[in-house]
Amino acid sequence: MKHNLTIEELYDIMEKHDWYYMYSDDGNVHRRGREASQKLQAMVQENKHFLALYNEYSDYISGNREKPTRPTGV
């Protein structure tokens, strides 16, 4: 599935993504979060720049680095 989004849009999606959905006791929150996470992971596989940004952002969420800055036109 092709997604025609920019790296800036991907960053914005990651900003809004619920990275902690798996800790919810609410089954609906968990299901929606898992589905959103799968879609996000599918998007980043299409572009090496997307994957690099996703990995940086994931490291930030894990507490292993500072938050990456929002890219501008890659």
C-alpha positions as CSV (number, residue, x, y, z in Angstrom):
1,M,0.0,0.0,0.0
2,K,1.5,3.3,-1.0
3,H,1.2,6.3,1.2
4,N,1.9,9.7,-0.4
5,L,2.9,11.6,2.7
6,T,5.9,13.8,3.4
7,I,8.4,13.2,6.2
8,E,6.9,16.2,8.0
9,E,3.5,14.6,7.9
10,L,5.0,11.4,9.2
11,Y,6.5,13.3,12.1
12,D,3.2,14.9,12.9
13,I,1.5,11.4,12.8
14,M,4.1,10.1,15.3
15,E,3.5,13.1,17.5
16,K,-0.2,12.2,17.8
17,H,0.3,8.4,18.0
18,D,-0.4,6.8,21.3
19,W,2.9,5.1,21.9
20,Y,1.7,3.7,25.3
21,Y,-1.5,2.0,24.1
22,M,-0.3,-1.4,25.2
23,Y,-0.5,-0.3,28.8
24,S,-4.2,0.4,28.7
25,D,-6.6,-1.8,30.5
26,D,-9.3,-0.8,27.9
27,G,-9.5,-3.4,25.2
28,N,-10.7,-0.8,22.6
29,V,-7.8,1.5,23.3
30,H,-5.4,-1.4,22.9
31,R,-7.0,-2.6,19.7
32,R,-7.1,0.9,18.1
33,G,-3.5,1.5,19.2
34,R,-2.3,-1.8,17.8
35,E,-4.0,-1.1,14.5
36,A,-2.6,2.5,14.3
37,S,0.9,1.1,15.2
38,Q,0.7,-1.5,12.4
39,K,-0.3,1.2,9.9
40,L,2.5,3.5,11.0
41,Q,5.1,0.7,10.7
42,A,3.8,-0.1,7.2
43,M,4.2,3.6,6.2
44,V,7.8,3.8,7.4
45,Q,8.9,0.6,5.5
46,E,8.4,2.5,2.2
47,N,11.2,5.0,2.6
48,K,14.6,4.8,4.3
49,H,14.3,8.3,5.6
50,F,10.9,7.5,7.1
51,L,12.4,4.4,8.8
52,A,15.3,6.4,10.2
53,L,13.0,9.0,11.6
54,Y,10.7,6.3,13.1
55,N,13.7,4.6,14.8
56,E,14.9,7.9,16.2
57,Y,11.5,8.8,17.5
58,S,11.1,5.3,19.0
59,D,14.4,5.7,20.8
60,Y,13.1,9.0,22.1
61,I,9.9,7.3,23.4
62,S,12.0,4.6,25.0
63,G,14.0,7.3,26.8
64,N,17.2,6.5,24.9
65,R,17.7,9.8,23.2
66,E,16.5,13.4,22.9
67,K,13.4,14.1,20.9
68,P,14.3,14.4,17.2
69,T,13.5,17.8,15.6
70,R,10.7,18.0,13.1
71,P,12.3,17.6,9.6
72,T,11.8,20.1,6.9
73,G,11.8,18.9,3.3
74,V,13.9,15.7,2.8
